[in-house]
Amino acid sequence: MTKTLDDYLNDPDLANEPAALREVHAARLFIQDETKGMTTAERTAYYNEAAARFFTSDNSQPSTETVTK
């Protein structure tokens, strides 16, 4: 069974952490398990692909938030 990020966020070992820190730890554990056993070249490709997906996602949508002064 593959663990999801939600599984890591609900991990009892992280329950006492502040929310922001719990998210960081959960993401780190998720990536650590995904890349376990990879060679250096495979891990580099994994990170490069993740970065490419991030930077090529459609971030051009206008914000729906309003700014009040």
N, C-alpha and C positions, 0 to 999 in steps of 0.2 A: 504494500500500500504506500503510495506517495503522499507525503505530508504536504498540506497546503500552508500558505502563510497564516491563515486563521488558526491552524493547529498550533503553530509556534506562538502566536499571540496569546493563546489560551493555555499555554504551558504553565503548570503550577510553579515551576522554578522561576518564572518571570513575573508571577502575580504581584509581588511586593514592590516591583519597580514602578517609577512614575511612567505615565502613558507614553511620553516621547521616547524615553530610554527603552521601554519595553518594545516599541516598534523597531528601534535600531537593532536591539539584540535579536529580535525575531527575524529581521531581514538578514542579519549576518549568519544566523544559524541555517536559514533557508538556503542561502547561497553556498554555505559551507557544505551542506548535504548534497546540493545539486552538483557541485564540482569535485566531490570526493572521488579519488581515484583517477582524476584527469591528469594528463601530462601537462607540462608547462605550456606547450604549444596549444593544446586543447583548451586549457583555461584562458589563455590569451584570446583565442578565437571566441570563446564564450563571452568574455567581457567586451570585445570589439563588436560582436553582434548585438549585445544588449545596448551598448552606446549608440550604435547605428539605428536601432529601433527607436530609441528615445529621441534622437535628433531628427529623424525623418517622420516622426509622428506629426499629425496636423495640429500645431500649436498656434495657428494663425487665426483661430476663431476669436471673435471679439468677446471680451469679458462681459458677463451679465451683471457684474457687481456695479453698484453705484457708489460714487464717492460723495460724502456729505462733509461740509465744512462747518 
